[in-house]
Amino acid sequence: MNILENRTVADYVIENIKTAPIFKKYGINFCCEGNITINKACKKNKIDLSTLKNELENVESISDVLQNYNTWSLNFLILYIENVHHSYAKESLPIISQYMNETIKTYGNIHPELLKINKLFRKASSEIISHLQKEEQILFPYIKQLIAADKEHKKISVPSFVTIHTPIKMLEHEHEEINNLFKKIVKLTNNYSIPKSASNTYKDLYIKLEEFEQDLYHHIHLEHNILHRKALELEKRTKLL
């Protein structure tokens, strides 16, 4: 991989998703804050630039087209996001909530941080469900209209939100809010460190929370750094009535 200090973190993850775990390991947010250069990211997070560059240079290249998300059509990317990430979120949130309730009943007095984690998770869960609905009911259908119009060289009516910049700006702000809630959860759980006395349900709670956070980062990256960028460009070349 060609490492240039003036390229952004998002550029590297877009080029090769296998770089994502490296950035995450060093606490570099590649989804919501990926528009800074790796040089600035290292200064911000107090990381040795040469160490990061060395690890990035040794990342295995992508040979599987299924991992090269940047080459996918927008229609297929939307389908993937809905069927993989949206479905996962809708299925996982109630399960995590159940684990949370059971764990608090047993350990709430011993581990009061669980009450704070629960409050943050409830807020994040509510925001995520609302967020997914906005994408499925507003943004994704409009992008599909743009795709069809571009393909058929036809004009489409100006949407109620006038330009796609409006919902994208709103949704990206929500990405940042949800990401910040999970940052606090990570801190309160000490990076999902499971207490020695934890029951299986307690362990499952932290494992599931960490799994959810990892999926969330990937989900946001696909939208923030690929889908939204391409949708903005698509609207520029689409004629509106």
C-alpha angles and dihedrals in degrees: 000000000000107000117205120172093217094057116099127247089243091055091059095047091046090052094046123008088198088077090065096084090052093055091044091051089058093044094251111149105224097176112048097017099033096118095086124091119256088245092059091041090056093049091047093050096035094241127151106252095210091054092052093045091051092053093046092049090055097050112123113250121246113260097162113085088206089069096046094086094168090068094054123105114252091244091055093044091053090048090051094048092050098043097040111026102025092045091047092051094048092049097042103045095068091046092052089047090054092049089047094053093048093046094049091051090058104030106022094104094044096043107032090176086076089071091055091045090051092051091051092045093050090052093046092047092053092048093047094053091049090046094052091051092053091051094047096043103035118013104035096047090050092050089051089052089052091049092052093046092049092049094048095037091237134139124244131201120267106259123239089256088054097220135026088239088079101060092035092054090048094047093047090052088053090049088057093047093051091045091052091052091054091047087060091047090052090052094048092049091047089241091317094305106172114223115241092238093050120132122228090263091052090050091047090051094057093041091051093045091052092046090050092050091051092050090047092055091051091045093051092045092056091051102034099043104027116016097041094044092051094042091054090052091046092054090051092061096039118093115231125204 
